[in-house]
Amino acid sequence: MERNPHFPGIFHTLRHILSHIGVTLLAVGIAFSLPMLAKFILFTWWPMVEDDSQMLLINEISFAALLVLLFNLFLNAQQGRRSHRMNRLVSLVHVREEGSWFSRWTDRKLLDRITGTRDVSVMSVTGFDTFVSERRKLRRVIDNSYELRVMLMNPYGAGAMRRVQSLGDPDPLLETYCRETAATIERLASLAAAGKQVTLKFYEDPPFWNLIVTGEYVWVQYCQDGHELKTQPEYVFALRKNKPTQGLFSAFYVHFLNQWSDPRHPEFDFSTRELIYRNDKGNEVKRMPFPPQAACCEAPELVMLAR
């Protein structure tokens, strides 16, 4: 029987049991030490400080500092509890930051929990980090999947130009987008040749979200204008099986499905290297070469990469 990735494992359960035992023993120890502590305060400590003003002042300051510390700890605990509750409501299970070793470690732990993913859905800029460079290290998840649905930004469209203009010098960035997109196409073509069901579509608008749906998890990055995607934090939301209407997993997944079913986005034909445009009824209306002929004349080296 397949293990539920959201169900805590045996080590997680044992850790909770040991923590409860530790708290219980601590409470029992405090309860038994109270009489001894009271005797110490009344018969030992107080006679020493009641006639010493300096010692009394030091003890009062120390006691006040202790109260402030305990109060701050209580407030932090309350804030942590509220944060935990809000994260549970939105089903946020992980935040990945570039350059953080803790994020990378947690990232690996999360990937180990993703098993038996039948389909993977990706909405990306070029898809290079996901399928080629594997910065997100999703090779095992992708290799074990059966169906891949991928949406990439058309590097020859107006949306790509608007994106690179917000980042800096457009010419080298556009060339990078074209090169990375071509590498992603070759990677997807090899996966299709290996027997996977691969469907690739292109969108023309500037990228807004970078989404990777792996079974019951969705990896989300915001494509902020003027900032490279790899510098943005990545949020992971999980599907709440008992309450699927809560959390942000469903919202982002529905956003992907809406974009996927939009007839404005053409499908890429791996055999003919053409974009297939369809109408609202799903009937083919025209085909366009990819890369387009204008781009072929301007950058033939990119065409060789795409082919």
N, C-alpha and C positions, 0 to 999 in steps of 0.2 A: 504494500500500500504506500502511495506517495505521501511523504511528510509535508504537512502544511508549513510553508516558510514563515508564517506569522505565529505559529504555535511554539512556545518556548521549549527548548530542548531540556534534556535531563540535567546538564550542568547548570543551566540557568535556574532550574527548579531547586537544585541543591544549594546554589548560592543564596537564594532567598530563604531557604530553611535555616542555613547556618547563620545568616544575618539576624533572623528572628530569635534564634537560640542565644546569640551574642547579646542582643538587646535585653532579653529576659534575664540573663545572668547579671548584666550590668544593673538592672533595676533591683534584683534581689540583693546584690552587693551594697547598693546605696541604702536600701531599706535597713539592712543589718548594721550598717555603719553609722546610722543616724544617732542612736543612743551614745555611742562613743564620741561622735563629733560634738554632741550637745555637752557632754561632760568636759571635753577639752576646752570648748568655748567658755563655759561658765566657771570652771575651777582652775584652768591653766592660762588661757589666753587673756581673758578679761582682767584678772588681777595684775597681769604684766603691763597692760597698756592704760589702765584707768587713771593712773597717776603720772603717766608720761605723755605730755602733750604732743611731742614730736612723733612718738611712735603711734599715737592715736591718729594724728593727721595723715601719716603715711598709710596706715591701714584704711582710713576712710577714702583716700585717693585711690588706693588699689582696689577697694571694693566698688567704687564708682566706675573705674575703668573696666572691671569685670562685668558689671551690669551693662555698660555700653556695648561691650563685645558680644555678650549673650543676646542683647536686643538686636544688634546688627545681624547676627547669625540667624535669629528668628525671622527677620525681614527677608534675608536672602533665601531662607528655606521656603517662605511663603511665595516669593517671586519665582523660585524654581518650580514650585508646585503649579502655579498659574501657567508658567511657560510649558510645562509638561502637558497640562490639560489642553492648551491651545494647539500644541504640536499634535496631540492625539486627535483633536477635532479635525484638523486639516490633513491628517495622516502623513505628516512629514516625518520620515524615518532617517534621513541622512542629508548632510550638506557637504558638498565636496568643494574644497578650495585649492587652487593651484599653488604648489609649493609647500603645502602643509603635510608633514609626515603623518600626523594623526588622521587627516582626511584620507590619505592613501591607505593607511592601515584599515580604517573603517570601511573604505571602498572595497578592499579585498574581502573583508568579512561579509559584506552584503552580497558580493558576487558569488560567494560560496553558497549562499542561501537560495540563489536563483537556480532552480533545477526544473527540468522538464518543460522548458518554454517552447511551445509549438510555433508561435509566430512572433516576429520582431517587426515593429513599425518605427520608421525613422523619418523625421522631418528636419533637415539640416541645411547648412549653407553649401558646403561641398562634400560632406560625408567623409572627408579624408581622415580625420582623427578617429572616426568610428570604425571604418572598414580597412584602412590602409596602415596608418601609423599606429593605431590602436592605443592612443593616449588614454582612452577609457578602459582598455583591456577587456573588451567584450568578445574576444575571439571565441572563447569557449561557448558563450551563450549563442553567438551567431552560428557557429559550427553545429551546435546541437538543435538548432531550430529547423523547421520544415519550410516555412513561408516567410519571405521578406517583402515588406512593402516600404519603399523608399521614395521620399520626395526631396529633390535638391533644387536649389536656386539656379535658374538659367544664367550661366556666367556671361552670356552674350545679350542679355536683356537689359531693359531700362532700370529694373530694380537693382541689378548688380552694379550699374554705374552709380546710382544714388548711394548704395552702400559704401563703395570704395571712396567716393568723394567725401564722405563723412569721416573716413579714416586717414586720409592724407593723399599722397601722390597716386592717382588712379591707375596709371599705365602698368607699373610693376605689380600692383595688387590684382588688377584684372588678369594679368598673365598668370599669377599664382592661382587665382580662382579657376581659370581654364585648365591649368596643369593638374591641380588637385581633383577637379571634377572628372577629368579624363582618367586619372588613376583609379578613382572610385568606380567608374563605369567598367573598367577592365576587371576590377576585383569582383564586382557584381556579376559580370559575364562569366567569370570562372566559377562562381558559386552556382549560377544557373546551369553551367555545363556539368557540374558535379551532381545535379539532380534536384536542387532546391527550386522551389517555386518563387521566382524573383520578379517583381514588378517595379518599374522605375518610372516616376513622373517628375516633371519640372514645373516650377511655379515662377511667375514673372515679377511678383511684388518684392520689395525689399524684405529681408528676413525679419521676423518679429520674435518668434520662439524657436529654439532648438530643442526638439523633442525626440526621446528614444523610449519607446514602450517595449518593455521586456516582460511579457506575461502580466504579473500583478504589480509591476512597478513602472513608473514613468520618471525619466530623468529630464529635468527641465533647466534650460539656460535662457536668459533674456538677452536678445541681440540688441544691445544698447548702441545707438548711433555714436560714432567717435571712439568706440572701444572695441578691441579685438575680442572675439568670442572666448578665446582661451583664458582671458583675464577675468571673466565673469564667474561667480560661484555657480555651482550646479546643485539643484535641489532634487531630492528623490522623494516622491510621494507613492504610498502603497494603497492598494485597493482594500477597503474595509468590507470584508465579505458579509459580516453580520449587518452592516449599515452602509450599503453601496451608495446611497444618496449623499452621505457625508464625505468630507475630505475633498481634495483637489484632484485626485487621480481621474475621476470620471470627467471633470471639467476639461482637463487637458486632452484626455483620450477622445472625447467628443469633438474637441477642436480639430484634432488630427483627422478624424473621420469626415468632418465637414469639408476640410480642405481636400481630402482624398477623393471625395465624390463630386467635387466641383468640376464641371465639364470644361472650364477654362484651362485646366492644367493638362497638357498633352502627355501621352504615354510614350516612352522610348522603346523602339523596336531594336533589340540587340542584333538581329540577323541583318537588317537593312540599314541600321544606323540612321533611322529617321524618327521624327516626332509625329505621332498619330493624334490628330485632333478629332474630337467627337462632339456630337450635339447633345442636347438634353436627354434624348432617348438612347444614347449610347452608340449611335450609328456613326461610322467613320465618315468624315466630311473632307478631310484633306491630309496630306503628308508633307512634311518639310524636312530637308536634310539637316543633320546635326553633326558638326557645327554648321551654321548657315553659310551660304556661299560668300557673303560679304566678309565674314570672319575668316573664311578659308583664304581669301585673297590677301588679307592683311597679315595673318599669322599662320603660315603653312606649317611651321614646326609644331603648333598646337594641334593641328589636324592630324599629324602623324601620331601624336600622343593619344588622341581620341580614338584613332583607328587601331 
